[in-house]
Amino acid sequence: MQRFYLMLRDAWQHAGTRQRLFALAVPMILSNLSVPLVALVDSAVVGRLPHAYQLGAVAVGGSIYTMLVWTCGFLRMGSTGFAAQAAGRNDQHALRYILLQSLLLVLVLTALCLAIILPLLPQLLIWMDTSGDLQNVAQQYVLIRLYGLPAALMMHVLAGWLLGLQNARAALWMLLLANGVNIVLDIYFVFALHWEVAGAARASVIAEWSGALLGLILAWRYVDKGPLLNFCQHLLRWASWRPLLAVNRDILIRSLALQAVFFTVTFQGARLGDNTVAANALLLNGLLICSYALDGLAHALEALTGHALGRQDQRALQRALCLVSIYSLFASSVFALLFWLFGDLFIALQTNIPSVQETASHYLIYLALLPLITVWSYVMDGLFIGATRAREMRNSMLLAVLVCAPVAWLLQGLGNHGLWIAFLLFMALRAGFLGFTARHLPSWFQTPAR
């Protein structure tokens, strides 16, 4: 216990670690906050068009496109850990290889996504059982947005790579430019040029390419400018691809499992009634708000972890982990207190439907517990992503799902209370299994990630 206290005190008093942490976390938090602003502007702009199906088309089409981009989110996580470790070793050649390999992977994934979504898109819209007008406009919206898919995936890679270099400001400028261009062109194309929903889609495409091009320019300042011959030889060796592909594969499996859990919560809530599924969605928005702050700290930990491993500096990693844990616990406690005191107000701000408000009020205790339990998932994710320990992340996630699935089935008699208890247990086990694995942290400095 005394050793733990001394470790915490050392981390708290180390000004250098604290400064690096905030230099990384603050820009990433601001980047996260810019994302819902864009969605809000899109809804506000298209929502002023004369027909309801136009807003519905943007919602449906946007969700399909976002799912494609989200599924490839492993590109950012994988590039952050590898880039941070290479930066810690001051290995300029490795940094270059990581960036170029990841950008080549973007081309492959773009082709794969297009091959999957283009033939399936009409059938997906039919399955949604929407009106003919909405289907036509939604299909037009998605087909236009797909022109921006390579840029969106490149932004994943570039944001992760720049964060790995502990240059969160560059990643912030890239995201702010993309979001700013989207907002301005959204208004201009829809209202001034009268391009309606197609205008909103074109604005997003131009915005994504603007952000990607700025990211490439910023990355060019840091990447090694040596000849490409060595890279081509490196590219042709399967062994040079195996670590990157293995990490991306495991993060993808882990992310799909997590998404399946959230889908299950929505599906089971829907079986309990319209008011219940709506109330659960509003409560889960509290988790989304928490993620803006906690994700920023987790992203900072990714960069600091990778850098410490690259330098073989165990004490630096311990300081970073302790500081991020302290600040994350403080932030989650503030959120928990606010949700406990003002939970009814939080629900009222999202809906004025009395039946949904009344249903949600019965489950506010889970909203207050949510930040205190999920915080450790964010911390552990930051640690393991920075260490490129994706296999452990995948296994812990799958194990948590396997343990909680029968528990959720046994708790069905408790209705929505049982659903929330199972969900909170899942989040706790997800972090707990990773925490148990992290007891081997000292050995990470002798054994490479797999």
C-alpha positions in Angstrom: 0.0 0.0 0.0 2.8 2.4 0.9 4.5 1.6 -2.5 1.3 2.4 -4.3 1.0 5.7 -2.4 4.5 6.7 -3.2 3.9 5.9 -6.9 0.8 8.1 -6.9 2.7 11.0 -5.2 5.6 10.7 -7.6 3.3 10.9 -10.6 1.3 13.8 -9.1 4.4 15.8 -8.4 6.1 15.2 -11.7 5.4 18.4 -13.6 6.7 17.2 -17.0 4.3 14.3 -17.2 1.4 16.5 -16.2 2.3 19.1 -18.9 2.6 16.4 -21.6 -0.7 14.9 -20.5 -2.6 18.1 -20.8 -0.9 19.1 -24.0 -2.2 15.8 -25.5 -5.6 15.5 -23.7 -7.0 19.1 -24.2 -6.7 19.1 -28.0 -8.2 15.6 -28.2 -11.2 16.6 -26.0 -11.8 19.7 -28.2 -11.6 17.4 -31.3 -14.2 15.1 -29.7 -16.5 18.1 -28.9 -16.4 19.2 -32.5 -18.0 16.0 -33.8 -21.5 16.4 -32.3 -21.5 20.1 -33.4 -21.3 18.9 -37.1 -24.1 16.5 -36.6 -26.2 19.2 -35.0 -25.6 21.6 -37.9 -26.4 18.9 -40.4 -29.7 18.2 -38.7 -30.5 22.0 -38.3 -29.8 22.7 -41.9 -31.5 19.8 -43.6 -34.3 20.0 -41.0 -35.3 23.4 -42.5 -36.0 21.8 -45.9 -39.7 21.4 -46.7 -40.1 17.6 -46.5 -39.6 15.3 -43.5 -38.3 12.5 -45.6 -35.3 14.7 -46.5 -34.2 14.9 -42.8 -35.0 11.1 -42.5 -32.8 10.4 -45.5 -29.8 12.2 -44.0 -30.3 10.3 -40.7 -30.6 6.9 -42.4 -27.9 7.5 -45.0 -25.6 9.1 -42.4 -26.0 6.1 -40.1 -25.0 3.7 -43.0 -22.0 5.8 -43.9 -20.9 6.3 -40.3 -21.1 2.6 -39.7 -18.6 2.0 -42.5 -16.2 4.6 -41.2 -16.6 3.5 -37.6 -15.9 -0.1 -38.5 -12.5 1.0 -39.8 -11.8 2.9 -36.7 -9.1 0.4 -35.8 -6.9 2.3 -38.3 -6.5 5.1 -35.8 -5.9 2.9 -32.8 -3.3 0.7 -34.5 -1.3 3.6 -36.0 -1.2 5.4 -32.6 0.5 2.6 -30.7 3.0 1.7 -33.3 3.9 5.4 -34.1 4.3 6.2 -30.4 6.6 3.3 -29.8 8.7 4.2 -32.9 8.8 7.9 -31.8 10.0 6.7 -28.3 12.8 4.8 -30.0 13.5 7.8 -32.3 13.2 5.4 -35.2 12.3 7.6 -38.2 12.3 4.8 -40.7 9.7 2.9 -38.6 7.6 6.0 -38.4 7.6 6.3 -42.2 6.8 2.6 -42.7 3.9 2.8 -40.3 2.3 5.8 -42.0 2.8 4.5 -45.5 1.6 1.0 -44.7 -1.5 2.3 -43.0 -2.3 4.6 -46.0 -1.9 1.7 -48.3 -4.3 -0.3 -46.1 -6.8 2.6 -46.5 -6.9 1.9 -50.3 -7.5 -1.8 -49.7 -10.3 -1.1 -47.1 -11.9 1.5 -49.3 -12.2 -1.0 -52.2 -13.5 -3.7 -49.8 -16.1 -1.3 -48.3 -17.3 -0.3 -51.7 -17.5 -3.9 -52.9 -19.7 -4.7 -49.9 -21.9 -1.6 -49.6 -22.7 -0.8 -53.3 -24.6 -4.1 -54.0 -26.2 -4.1 -50.5 -27.3 -0.5 -50.3 -30.7 -0.8 -52.1 -31.6 -3.9 -50.2 -30.6 -2.3 -46.9 -32.9 0.7 -47.6 -35.8 -1.7 -48.5 -35.3 -3.7 -45.3 -35.7 -0.4 -43.3 -39.3 -0.3 -44.7 -39.2 3.5 -45.3 -41.1 5.5 -47.9 -40.0 5.5 -51.6 -39.0 9.1 -51.4 -36.8 8.6 -48.4 -35.1 5.5 -49.9 -34.3 7.4 -53.2 -32.8 10.4 -51.4 -31.0 8.3 -48.8 -29.4 6.3 -51.6 -28.3 9.4 -53.4 -26.9 10.8 -50.1 -24.8 7.6 -49.4 -23.5 7.4 -53.0 -22.2 10.9 -52.8 -20.7 10.4 -49.4 -18.8 7.4 -50.6 -16.6 9.7 -52.6 -15.2 10.9 -49.3 -14.6 7.5 -47.8 -10.9 7.3 -48.7 -10.4 10.7 -47.1 -12.3 9.7 -43.9 -10.2 6.6 -43.5 -7.0 8.6 -44.1 -8.1 11.0 -41.4 -8.3 8.0 -39.0 -4.7 7.0 -39.9 -3.3 10.6 -39.8 -4.9 11.5 -36.5 -3.6 8.3 -34.9 -0.1 8.7 -36.4 0.2 12.4 -35.3 -1.1 11.5 -31.8 1.6 8.8 -31.6 4.1 11.6 -32.3 2.5 13.4 -29.3 1.4 16.1 -31.7 -2.3 16.3 -30.7 -2.5 19.9 -31.9 -1.9 18.8 -35.5 -4.6 16.2 -35.2 -6.9 18.9 -33.7 -6.3 21.3 -36.6 -7.1 18.6 -39.1 -10.4 17.8 -37.5 -11.3 21.4 -36.9 -10.7 22.3 -40.6 -12.8 19.4 -41.7 -15.7 20.2 -39.4 -15.5 24.0 -40.1 -15.5 23.4 -43.9 -18.5 21.0 -43.5 -20.5 23.6 -41.5 -19.9 26.5 -43.9 -20.4 24.5 -47.1 -23.5 22.8 -45.6 -25.2 26.1 -45.2 -24.0 27.5 -48.6 -24.8 24.4 -50.7 -28.3 23.8 -49.1 -29.6 27.3 -48.8 -27.7 29.4 -51.4 -27.3 26.9 -54.2 -30.5 24.9 -53.3 -28.8 21.6 -53.7 -30.9 20.3 -50.8 -29.7 16.8 -49.4 -27.2 16.3 -52.2 -25.6 19.6 -51.1 -25.2 18.4 -47.5 -23.5 15.2 -48.8 -21.2 17.2 -51.1 -20.2 19.5 -48.3 -19.2 16.5 -46.2 -17.1 15.0 -49.0 -15.2 18.3 -49.6 -14.8 18.7 -45.8 -13.3 15.2 -45.5 -10.9 15.7 -48.3 -9.9 19.1 -46.9 -9.1 17.5 -43.5 -7.2 14.6 -45.1 -5.1 16.9 -47.3 -4.2 19.1 -44.3 -3.3 16.0 -42.4 -1.0 14.8 -45.2 0.7 18.2 -45.3 1.2 18.2 -41.5 2.5 14.6 -41.6 5.0 15.4 -44.4 6.7 17.8 -42.0 7.6 14.9 -39.7 8.1 11.9 -42.0 11.5 10.7 -43.1 12.2 11.9 -46.7 14.5 9.1 -47.7 14.3 7.1 -51.0 11.3 4.8 -51.5 13.4 1.8 -52.6 13.9 0.5 -49.1 10.2 1.0 -48.4 9.2 -1.1 -51.5 11.5 -3.9 -50.3 10.0 -3.6 -46.8 6.5 -3.7 -48.3 7.1 -6.9 -50.2 8.0 -8.8 -47.0 5.0 -10.4 -45.3 6.7 -10.2 -41.9 6.6 -6.4 -42.1 2.8 -6.4 -42.4 2.0 -9.1 -39.8 2.2 -6.9 -36.7 0.1 -4.1 -38.1 -2.6 -6.4 -39.6 -2.7 -8.5 -36.4 -3.3 -5.5 -34.2 -5.9 -4.1 -36.6 -7.7 -7.4 -36.8 -7.9 -7.8 -33.0 -9.1 -4.3 -32.5 -11.8 -4.8 -35.2 -13.1 -7.9 -33.4 -13.0 -6.2 -30.1 -15.0 -3.2 -31.5 -17.6 -5.4 -33.2 -18.1 -7.2 -30.0 -18.6 -3.9 -28.1 -21.0 -2.7 -30.8 -23.0 -6.0 -30.5 -23.4 -5.3 -26.8 -24.9 -1.8 -27.4 -27.1 -3.2 -30.2 -28.3 -5.9 -27.7 -29.2 -3.2 -25.1 -31.2 -1.4 -27.8 -32.9 -4.6 -29.1 -33.8 -5.8 -25.6 -35.1 -2.4 -24.6 -37.3 -2.3 -27.7 -38.9 -5.6 -26.5 -39.8 -3.9 -23.3 -41.7 -1.1 -25.0 -41.3 2.1 -26.9 -40.9 4.2 -23.8 -38.2 1.9 -22.4 -36.1 1.9 -25.5 -36.4 5.6 -25.9 -35.5 6.2 -22.2 -32.5 3.9 -22.5 -31.2 5.8 -25.5 -31.4 9.0 -23.6 -29.6 7.5 -20.6 -26.8 6.2 -22.9 -26.3 9.7 -24.2 -24.9 10.4 -20.8 -22.1 7.8 -21.6 -21.5 9.7 -24.9 -21.1 13.0 -23.1 -18.6 11.4 -20.6 -16.6 9.9 -23.4 -15.7 13.4 -24.7 -13.5 14.0 -21.6 -12.5 10.4 -20.8 -11.6 9.6 -24.4 -9.3 12.7 -24.5 -7.4 11.4 -21.4 -7.3 7.8 -22.9 -5.9 9.1 -26.2 -3.2 11.0 -24.3 -2.4 7.8 -22.4 -2.1 5.9 -25.7 0.7 8.3 -26.9 2.5 8.4 -23.5 2.4 4.6 -23.2 3.8 3.9 -26.6 6.5 6.6 -26.1 7.5 5.1 -22.8 7.7 1.6 -24.2 9.7 2.8 -27.1 12.2 4.5 -24.7 12.0 1.5 -22.4 11.1 3.9 -19.6 9.0 2.0 -17.1 8.8 4.8 -14.6 7.4 7.2 -17.2 4.7 4.8 -18.1 3.8 4.3 -14.4 3.6 8.1 -14.0 1.4 8.5 -17.0 -1.0 5.7 -16.0 -1.3 7.1 -12.4 -2.0 10.6 -13.6 -4.5 9.6 -16.2 -6.3 7.3 -13.6 -6.4 10.2 -11.1 -7.8 12.8 -13.6 -10.2 10.2 -15.1 -11.6 9.3 -11.7 -12.1 12.9 -10.9 -13.8 13.7 -14.2 -16.1 10.6 -13.9 -17.0 11.5 -10.3 -18.0 15.0 -11.4 -20.2 13.5 -14.1 -21.7 11.0 -11.7 -22.6 13.7 -9.2 -24.1 15.9 -11.9 -26.2 13.0 -13.2 -27.3 12.1 -9.7 -28.4 15.7 -8.9 -29.7 16.8 -12.3 -30.6 13.6 -14.0 -34.2 14.6 -14.5 -33.1 17.9 -16.1 -30.7 16.0 -18.4 -33.6 13.9 -19.6 -35.9 16.9 -19.9 -33.4 18.6 -22.1 -33.6 15.7 -24.6 -37.3 15.1 -24.7 -40.6 16.7 -23.6 -42.6 13.5 -23.9 -44.0 12.9 -20.4 -44.2 9.1 -20.7 -40.5 8.8 -21.7 -39.4 11.2 -19.0 -41.3 9.2 -16.4 -39.8 5.9 -17.6 -36.3 7.3 -17.6 -36.6 8.7 -14.1 -36.9 5.1 -12.7 -33.4 4.3 -14.0 -31.4 7.4 -13.2 -29.4 5.5 -10.6 -27.8 3.6 -13.5 -27.0 6.9 -15.2 -25.2 8.1 -12.1 -23.2 4.8 -11.8 -22.3 4.7 -15.4 -19.3 7.1 -15.3 -17.8 5.5 -12.2 -17.8 2.0 -13.7 -17.0 2.8 -17.4 -14.1 5.1 -16.5 -11.7 2.2 -16.1 -12.6 0.8 -19.5 -11.3 4.1 -21.0 -8.1 4.0 -19.0 -7.3 0.4 -19.8 -8.1 0.9 -23.5 -5.6 3.8 -23.6 -2.9 1.7 -21.9 -3.4 -1.4 -24.1 -3.8 0.5 -27.4 -0.6 2.5 -26.7 1.2 -0.8 -25.9 -0.3 -2.4 -29.1 -1.6 -5.2 -26.9 -4.6 -5.8 -29.1 -4.9 -9.5 -28.5 -5.4 -8.9 -24.8 -8.1 -6.3 -25.6 -9.9 -8.7 -27.9 -9.8 -11.6 -25.4 -10.9 -9.5 -22.5 -13.8 -8.1 -24.5 -15.0 -11.5 -25.7 -14.6 -13.0 -22.2 -16.7 -10.2 -20.7 -19.4 -10.9 -23.4 -19.4 -14.6 -22.7 -19.7 -14.1 -18.9 -22.4 -11.5 -19.1 -24.6 -13.2 -21.8 -26.0 -15.9 -19.4 -26.2 -13.3 -16.6 -28.4 -11.0 -18.8 -30.6 -14.0 -19.7 -31.0 -14.9 -16.0 -31.9 -11.3 -15.1 -34.7 -11.0 -17.8 -37.3 -11.3 -15.0 -36.1 -7.9 -13.6 -37.1 -6.2 -16.9 -35.1 -3.1 -17.7 -33.4 -3.1 -14.3 -31.9 -6.5 -15.2 -30.8 -5.2 -18.5 -29.0 -2.2 -16.9 -27.4 -4.4 -14.2 -26.0 -6.8 -16.9 -24.7 -3.8 -18.9 -22.9 -2.3 -16.0 -21.5 -5.7 -15.1 -20.2 -6.1 -18.6 -18.4 -2.7 -18.5 -16.9 -3.6 -15.1 -15.7 -7.0 -16.3 -14.3 -5.5 -19.5 -12.1 -3.2 -17.5 -11.4 -5.8 -14.8 -10.1 -8.4 -17.1 -7.8 -5.9 -18.7 -6.7 -4.7 -15.3 -5.9 -8.2 -14.3 -3.8 -8.7 -17.5 -2.0 -5.4 -16.8 -0.4 -6.9 -13.7 2.3 -8.1 -16.2 3.1 -4.5 -17.2 6.8 -4.7 -16.1 7.4 -7.6 -18.5 6.1 -5.5 -21.4 9.5 -3.7 -21.4 11.2 -7.0 -22.3 8.6 -8.7 -24.5 7.2 -7.1 -27.7 3.4 -6.9 -28.2 1.9 -9.7 -30.2 
